[in-house]
Amino acid sequence: MRLDIDNLTKNYGDLKALDNLTFSVDSGEIFGFVGSNGAGKSTTMRIALGVLDATAGEVRWDGRPIDFASRQRIGYMPEERGLYPKMKVGDQLTYLAKLHGLSSKAAETAMEEWTERLGIAERRKDLVQSLSLGNQQRVQLAAALVHDPDVLILDEPFSGLDPVAVDVMSNVLIDKARSGAPVIFSSHQLDLVERLCTRIGIIRAGSMVAVGTADELRARGGDRWALTFTQATPNAPWLAGWEGIDVLETSDKSITFLVTQPGAQHSLLAAATAIGDVEFFGRARIPLADLFRDAVTTAPKES
């Protein structure tokens, strides 16, 4: 089963919030949806939930356009939390489970299971407004999971969480994906995106500009290498004018560079060993933050 976002366009007058946005999330996959504020992440999720109508395009689940019945099988966690602040935690989760079609007994059981799993069992009788932000986040996640959804869509689920709560929520997402559900979440915490996600999509100004695994996205950053000396060495003159080498960063002990001609890195290594002891030489791991920054700031190429 797969969730397909197919050529979604959303216009607000002259403003195009989404521009033929297309991607898919497969069964058992965790998809990280990242982009700058206002890029269109929340709009996409709201259209999938039926909160907004698309100007064009459609959302499909298991090959069929999403309708009311299939939306009942989606677990959704909005960025603007949608809890009733003056309702008790346990009563609220039971109520929401019933809205999704669970019997009273099944709803009570599900509420107990998820409050226990998420570490808020002792807060079942507390009003939501009395909880810390982190515990409200846990209740919101429980609300998205209490009906055992087939698809999980979460908008900034890790915002405001402490490290323990982040671990709890991460494990829940991993387990949900292992059960076969497609999981999609947006986040500005790129280290979590890289650690948890099967694939990552980067959206800019309503268009998807990059999709793939972390390694596939890194390949877009070019053939990046690093060389580190054991001790500080004079840099400058010997680095000038290397054919096939584009130096990105230097310090008194290290160099990061792009190889634009096959084999040029080995010539640079030979020169480096002549002036100092080399501690490391190999391909450099490109931080996801660098890839994100490049994707959202680089102008699209003309076709």
Buried (B, 14 or more C-beta within 10 A) or exposed (E): BBBBBBBBBBBEEEEBBBBBBBBBBBBBBBBBBBBBEEBBBBBBBBBBBBEBEBBEBBBBBEEEEBEEEBBEBBBBBBBEBEBEEEBBBBBBBBBBBBEBEBEEEBBBBBBBBBBEBBBBBEBBEBBBEEBEEBBBBBBBBBBBBBBBBBBBBBBBBBBEBEEEBBEBBBEBBEEBBEEEBBBBBBBBBBEBBBEBBBBBBBBBBBBBBBBBEBEEBBEBBBBBBBBBBEEEBEBEEBBEEBEBBBBBEBEEBBBBBBBEEEEBBEBBBEEBEEEBEBEEBEEBEBBBEBBBEBBBEEEEEEE
